[in-house]
Amino acid sequence: MSRFDVIVIGGGLTGTAIALGCQRHNARVAIVDEGDLAHRASRSNFGLIWLQGKGLASEAYLQINTQAIRSWPDFALRLAEQTGINTGWRQPGGFHFCFGQEEVQQRKALLANPKAWNSPDDVRFVERDELEKIIPEIGPEVSGASYSPLDAEANPLYLLRAAHQAFIGQGGSYYPNAPAHRIEPTSSGFTIHCGPDKYHADKIVIAAGLGGKTLAEQVNIELPISPQRGQILVTERLKPFFPYVSNCVRQTVEGTILLGSTQEQSCLDDHTDTANIRLLLHNGLRVFPGLDDARVVRIWAGLRILTPDGLPVYEQSEVFPGAFVVTCHSGLTLMSFHEEIIGKAIIDGAFPAELKSFRVNRFHV
């Protein structure tokens, strides 16, 4: 039986980032992964590293999002140097578009919250007149937008490939097609049962996405998560015209246009449907009417993880110390935070005090 310092259950963006972080502290790390049949959140990811739309209802969440975004340039550079893979990371700034004066006033009220932002330069509101000068192609229905220079993007699939390559290149052990079905606490740590194979480690991290609920129960952690379906469509390649990112439209470095994404409660149904795709098309054309002639080349859906309050969970089992659970809806945005902060926390044996509001006991009150 193979033995490690840390075993991460789940090889998605979150699990692999934590594994990379543990490696930075000279730990022997393994990832056991369900493989390509897993409900990868990265497949339904819009590719935003996004400050404006996350954490606005929680000051603690906003703090870790901001910390993650500010550490992303170094994280992206390290991955590129280690692997030579272009993950598509860039930080052009992003817009959250508003339709009508009611949305404008709601957005302005949100930006006026003194506790919402670390710096007044993090985000500002752009009136319609100024927006037309910045983005001449903008549609007449857009009444204004908030803008943050910190908003960025990356290609989730290239990013996952680069993270896996970096992990293996640094001596990590990656076991695909090895879904964990049983966690056996022992006197010396934990034995993970993956079909006929067994792996042992002093510490384990459950970062198994939607599969994390049943695994967490085995170490006495009640993890309330549910699937959220997201649908996205992509057009043919077009001449570059939108160098920024936004909450509903993104032009990739290849020239294609992404329209997305929906947020649906759908159990484990990852099919597409015409009603939601029609809504994505409608909103895209409201922002950029010039897209009416663009050909749609692909439509897809995927499942993401959602807690009851939409915030992450960072928990260690009180009954079985050394067993950690990490789950979040923002695996891409928080990837650099998970690599830098959470990886170290696993090695240290405790999450930082500033993450106490993300424990599961908040759902039991």
C-alpha positions as CSV (number, residue, x, y, z in Angstrom):
1,M,0.0,0.0,0.0
2,S,1.4,3.4,-1.0
3,R,1.9,5.9,1.8
4,F,1.9,9.7,1.6
5,D,1.9,12.7,3.9
6,V,-1.3,14.1,2.3
7,I,-3.9,12.5,0.0
8,V,-6.3,14.9,-1.8
9,I,-9.5,13.3,-2.9
10,G,-10.5,15.1,-6.1
11,G,-8.4,16.2,-9.0
12,G,-10.4,19.3,-10.1
13,L,-9.2,22.9,-9.9
14,T,-9.7,23.0,-6.1
15,G,-8.1,19.7,-5.3
16,T,-5.1,20.1,-7.6
17,A,-4.5,23.6,-6.3
18,I,-4.4,22.4,-2.7
19,A,-2.1,19.5,-3.7
20,L,0.3,22.0,-5.4
21,G,0.2,24.1,-2.2
22,C,1.1,21.1,0.0
23,Q,4.0,20.3,-2.4
24,R,5.4,23.8,-1.8
25,H,6.1,22.6,1.8
26,N,7.9,19.5,0.7
27,A,5.1,17.1,1.5
28,R,4.7,13.8,-0.3
29,V,1.3,14.2,-2.0
30,A,-1.1,12.1,-3.9
31,I,-4.3,12.9,-5.8
32,V,-7.0,10.2,-6.2
33,D,-9.4,11.2,-8.8
34,E,-12.6,10.0,-10.3
35,G,-11.3,10.8,-13.7
36,D,-12.9,12.2,-16.8
37,L,-16.3,10.8,-15.9
38,A,-16.6,13.2,-13.0
39,H,-18.9,16.2,-13.0
40,R,-16.0,18.6,-13.5
41,A,-17.0,22.1,-12.6
42,S,-14.2,23.3,-14.9
43,R,-16.2,22.1,-17.9
44,S,-19.1,24.5,-17.1
45,N,-16.8,27.4,-15.9
46,F,-17.2,30.7,-17.7
47,G,-13.5,31.4,-17.1
48,L,-13.8,34.5,-15.0
49,I,-11.5,35.3,-12.1
50,W,-14.1,37.6,-10.8
51,L,-14.2,40.1,-7.9
52,Q,-17.4,42.0,-8.6
53,G,-19.9,39.1,-8.4
54,K,-18.5,37.2,-5.4
55,G,-18.5,37.8,-1.8
56,L,-20.6,40.9,-1.8
57,A,-22.9,39.5,0.9
58,S,-19.9,38.4,3.1
59,E,-17.0,40.6,4.1
60,A,-14.9,37.5,4.9
61,Y,-15.6,36.0,1.5
62,L,-14.7,39.2,-0.3
63,Q,-11.4,39.4,1.6
64,I,-10.3,35.9,0.4
65,N,-11.5,36.6,-3.1
66,T,-9.5,39.8,-3.2
67,Q,-6.5,38.1,-1.8
68,A,-6.8,35.3,-4.4
69,I,-7.1,37.8,-7.3
70,R,-4.1,39.8,-6.2
71,S,-2.0,36.6,-5.9
72,W,-3.1,35.3,-9.3
73,P,-0.4,36.9,-11.4
74,D,2.4,35.1,-9.5
75,F,0.4,31.9,-9.5
76,A,-0.1,32.0,-13.3
77,L,3.5,32.8,-13.9
78,R,4.7,29.9,-11.8
79,L,2.4,27.5,-13.7
80,A,3.6,28.8,-17.1
81,E,7.3,28.5,-16.1
82,Q,6.8,25.0,-14.8
83,T,4.7,23.6,-17.7
84,G,5.1,25.9,-20.7
85,I,1.3,25.8,-21.0
86,N,-0.5,29.0,-21.9
87,T,-3.6,29.0,-19.5
88,G,-5.0,32.1,-21.1
89,W,-4.7,34.1,-17.9
90,R,-4.9,37.8,-18.4
91,Q,-6.2,40.7,-16.3
92,P,-7.9,43.3,-18.6
93,G,-10.5,44.4,-16.1
94,G,-14.2,43.6,-16.2
95,F,-17.7,45.1,-16.5
96,H,-20.9,44.1,-14.8
97,F,-23.6,45.5,-17.2
98,C,-26.9,47.0,-16.0
99,F,-30.1,47.1,-17.9
100,G,-32.5,49.9,-16.9
101,Q,-32.3,52.5,-14.1
102,E,-33.5,50.0,-11.4
103,E,-30.5,47.8,-11.9
104,V,-28.2,50.9,-12.1
105,Q,-29.5,52.1,-8.7
106,Q,-29.1,48.7,-7.2
107,R,-25.6,48.4,-8.4
108,K,-24.6,51.9,-7.2
109,A,-26.1,51.1,-3.7
110,L,-24.0,48.0,-3.6
111,L,-20.8,49.9,-4.6
112,A,-21.5,52.5,-1.9
113,N,-21.3,50.0,0.9
114,P,-18.1,51.0,2.7
115,K,-17.5,47.5,3.9
116,A,-17.7,45.9,0.5
117,W,-14.4,46.9,-0.9
118,N,-10.8,47.0,0.3
119,S,-10.1,50.1,-1.8
120,P,-12.2,52.6,-3.7
121,D,-10.1,51.8,-6.7
122,D,-11.2,48.2,-6.7
123,V,-14.5,49.0,-8.4
124,R,-16.3,52.0,-9.7
125,F,-19.5,52.8,-11.6
126,V,-19.3,53.8,-15.3
127,E,-22.2,55.9,-16.6
128,R,-23.7,55.3,-20.0
129,D,-21.9,58.2,-21.7
130,E,-18.4,57.0,-20.6
131,L,-19.3,53.4,-21.3
132,E,-20.0,54.3,-25.0
133,K,-16.5,55.8,-25.3
134,I,-14.8,52.7,-23.8
135,I,-17.0,50.2,-25.7
136,P,-18.4,51.7,-28.8
137,E,-20.2,48.5,-29.8
138,I,-22.3,48.5,-26.6
139,G,-26.1,48.1,-27.2
140,P,-28.7,50.8,-26.4
141,E,-30.3,48.8,-23.7
142,V,-27.2,48.8,-21.5
143,S,-27.7,51.7,-19.0
144,G,-24.3,51.6,-17.3
145,A,-21.9,49.2,-15.7
146,S,-19.6,48.7,-12.7
147,Y,-16.0,48.2,-13.6
148,S,-13.1,46.6,-11.7
149,P,-9.5,46.6,-13.0
150,L,-8.9,43.4,-10.9
151,D,-11.2,41.2,-12.9
152,A,-9.4,38.6,-15.0
153,E,-9.9,35.4,-17.0
154,A,-8.3,32.1,-17.7
155,N,-9.1,29.0,-19.8
156,P,-10.3,26.4,-17.2
157,L,-9.4,23.4,-19.2
158,Y,-5.9,24.5,-20.1
159,L,-5.5,25.6,-16.4
160,L,-6.5,22.1,-15.2
161,R,-4.1,20.5,-17.6
162,A,-1.3,22.8,-16.5
163,A,-2.0,22.2,-12.8
164,H,-2.0,18.4,-13.3
165,Q,1.3,18.6,-15.3
166,A,2.9,20.8,-12.6
167,F,1.8,18.5,-9.8
168,I,3.2,15.4,-11.5
169,G,6.3,17.2,-12.7
170,Q,7.1,18.0,-9.1
171,G,6.9,14.4,-8.0
172,G,3.3,14.2,-7.1
173,S,1.4,10.9,-7.5
174,Y,-1.8,11.2,-9.6
175,Y,-4.2,8.3,-9.7
176,P,-7.0,8.8,-12.3
177,N,-10.0,6.5,-12.6
178,A,-9.6,5.9,-8.8
179,P,-12.9,7.1,-7.2
180,A,-12.6,7.0,-3.4
181,H,-15.5,5.1,-1.9
182,R,-14.4,4.5,1.7
183,I,-12.2,6.5,4.2
184,E,-10.9,4.3,7.0
185,P,-9.4,6.3,9.9
186,T,-6.5,4.4,11.5
187,S,-4.1,5.0,14.4
188,S,-1.6,6.4,12.0
189,G,-3.8,8.5,9.7
190,F,-6.3,7.4,7.0
191,T,-6.5,4.7,4.5
192,I,-8.4,5.6,1.3
193,H,-10.1,2.7,-0.5
194,C,-10.4,3.2,-4.3
195,G,-11.9,0.0,-5.6
196,P,-9.3,-2.7,-5.1
197,D,-6.6,-0.2,-4.4
198,K,-5.7,1.4,-1.0
199,Y,-3.6,4.5,-0.2
200,H,-2.5,5.7,3.2
201,A,-1.7,9.2,4.4
202,D,-1.2,11.1,7.6
203,K,-3.8,13.7,6.4
204,I,-6.5,13.8,3.8
205,V,-8.3,16.6,2.0
206,I,-11.8,15.9,0.7
207,A,-12.1,18.2,-2.4
208,A,-14.3,15.9,-4.4
209,G,-16.9,18.3,-5.6
210,L,-20.4,16.9,-5.6
211,G,-19.0,13.6,-4.4
212,G,-17.7,15.2,-1.2
213,K,-21.0,14.9,0.7
214,T,-20.9,11.2,1.3
215,L,-17.1,11.1,1.8
216,A,-17.4,13.9,4.4
217,E,-20.0,11.9,6.3
218,Q,-17.4,9.2,6.8
219,V,-15.2,11.6,8.9
220,N,-18.2,12.9,10.8
221,I,-18.7,16.2,8.8
222,E,-22.1,17.1,7.5
223,L,-21.6,18.9,4.2
224,P,-24.7,20.5,2.8
225,I,-24.1,20.9,-0.9
226,S,-26.2,20.7,-4.0
227,P,-25.6,20.8,-7.7
228,Q,-26.2,23.9,-9.8
229,R,-26.3,23.6,-13.5
230,G,-24.7,26.2,-15.7
231,Q,-25.2,26.4,-19.5
232,I,-22.8,28.3,-21.9
233,L,-22.7,28.8,-25.6
234,V,-19.8,29.7,-27.9
235,T,-19.8,31.3,-31.3
236,E,-17.5,31.1,-34.2
237,R,-14.3,33.2,-34.1
238,L,-14.8,36.9,-34.7
239,K,-12.6,39.9,-35.2
240,P,-11.4,41.1,-31.7
241,F,-13.7,43.9,-30.5
242,F,-14.1,43.3,-26.7
243,P,-10.8,43.3,-24.9
244,Y,-12.4,43.1,-21.4
245,V,-14.3,40.5,-19.5
246,S,-17.9,40.8,-18.2
247,N,-20.6,39.1,-16.3
248,C,-22.4,37.7,-19.4
249,V,-20.1,38.1,-22.5
250,R,-16.5,37.2,-22.9
251,Q,-14.3,37.1,-26.1
252,T,-11.6,34.5,-25.8
253,V,-8.0,35.0,-27.0
254,E,-8.9,32.8,-30.0
255,G,-11.7,35.2,-31.0
256,T,-14.8,33.1,-30.0
257,I,-17.6,34.7,-28.0
258,L,-18.8,33.0,-24.8
259,L,-22.3,33.8,-23.6
260,G,-23.2,32.6,-20.1
261,S,-23.8,31.3,-17.8
262,T,-27.1,30.1,-16.2
263,Q,-27.6,29.3,-12.6
264,E,-30.1,26.5,-12.3
265,Q,-31.2,24.0,-9.6
266,S,-31.2,20.8,-11.6
267,C,-30.2,17.8,-9.5
268,L,-27.6,15.9,-11.5
269,D,-29.1,16.8,-14.9
270,D,-26.3,18.3,-17.1
271,H,-28.3,18.5,-20.3
272,T,-28.9,21.8,-22.2
273,D,-32.4,23.2,-22.9
274,T,-33.7,25.7,-25.4
275,A,-35.4,28.0,-23.0
276,N,-32.1,28.9,-21.1
277,I,-30.0,29.0,-24.3
278,R,-32.6,31.5,-25.7
279,L,-32.1,33.6,-22.6
280,L,-28.3,33.6,-23.0
281,L,-28.7,34.7,-26.6
282,H,-31.2,37.4,-25.7
283,N,-28.9,38.9,-23.0
284,G,-25.8,38.7,-25.3
285,L,-27.6,40.6,-28.0
286,R,-28.8,43.2,-25.6
287,V,-25.1,43.9,-24.7
288,F,-23.7,43.5,-28.3
289,P,-26.4,43.7,-31.0
290,G,-23.7,43.2,-33.6
291,L,-23.6,39.5,-32.6
292,D,-26.9,38.8,-34.4
293,D,-25.0,37.4,-37.4
294,A,-22.6,35.3,-35.4
295,R,-22.9,31.5,-35.8
296,V,-23.2,29.4,-32.6
297,V,-20.8,26.5,-32.8
298,R,-21.3,24.8,-29.5
299,I,-23.6,24.7,-26.5
300,W,-22.9,22.8,-23.3
301,A,-23.9,22.4,-19.6
302,G,-22.1,21.4,-16.5
303,L,-22.6,21.0,-12.8
304,R,-21.2,23.3,-10.1
305,I,-21.2,23.0,-6.3
306,L,-23.4,25.2,-4.2
307,T,-23.8,25.5,-0.4
308,P,-27.0,26.9,1.1
309,D,-25.4,30.4,1.4
310,G,-23.2,30.2,-1.7
311,L,-20.0,30.5,0.4
312,P,-17.1,28.0,0.7
313,V,-16.6,25.4,3.4
314,Y,-13.2,25.0,5.1
315,E,-13.6,22.4,7.8
316,Q,-11.5,19.9,9.8
317,S,-13.1,16.9,11.4
318,E,-13.2,17.2,15.2
319,V,-13.7,13.5,15.6
320,F,-10.9,12.6,13.1
321,P,-8.3,15.4,13.2
322,G,-6.2,15.4,10.0
323,A,-9.3,15.0,7.8
324,F,-10.1,18.2,6.0
325,V,-13.0,19.2,3.7
326,V,-12.8,22.0,1.2
327,T,-15.6,22.9,-1.2
328,C,-16.6,26.1,-3.0
329,H,-18.5,27.6,-5.9
330,S,-15.5,29.7,-7.0
331,G,-12.8,27.1,-7.7
332,L,-11.2,29.2,-10.5
333,T,-11.1,32.5,-8.7
334,L,-9.9,31.0,-5.4
335,M,-7.4,28.7,-7.0
336,S,-4.4,30.8,-6.1
337,F,-5.7,31.2,-2.6
338,H,-6.1,27.4,-2.2
339,E,-2.6,26.9,-3.5
340,E,-0.9,29.5,-1.3
341,I,-3.0,29.6,1.9
342,I,-5.0,26.3,2.1
343,G,-2.0,24.1,1.1
344,K,0.0,25.6,4.0
345,A,-2.9,25.2,6.4
346,I,-3.2,21.5,5.6
347,I,0.5,21.0,6.4
348,D,0.2,23.1,9.6
349,G,-2.8,21.1,10.6
350,A,-5.3,23.9,11.1
351,F,-7.1,26.4,9.0
352,P,-6.3,30.1,9.7
353,A,-8.6,31.8,12.3
354,E,-9.9,34.2,9.6
355,L,-11.6,31.3,8.0
356,K,-13.7,30.4,11.0
357,S,-16.9,31.8,9.5
358,F,-16.6,29.2,6.7
359,R,-17.0,26.2,9.0
360,V,-20.1,23.9,8.6
361,N,-21.5,24.8,12.0
362,R,-22.9,28.0,10.5
363,F,-25.6,25.8,8.9
364,H,-26.5,24.3,12.2
365,V,-27.6,27.4,14.0
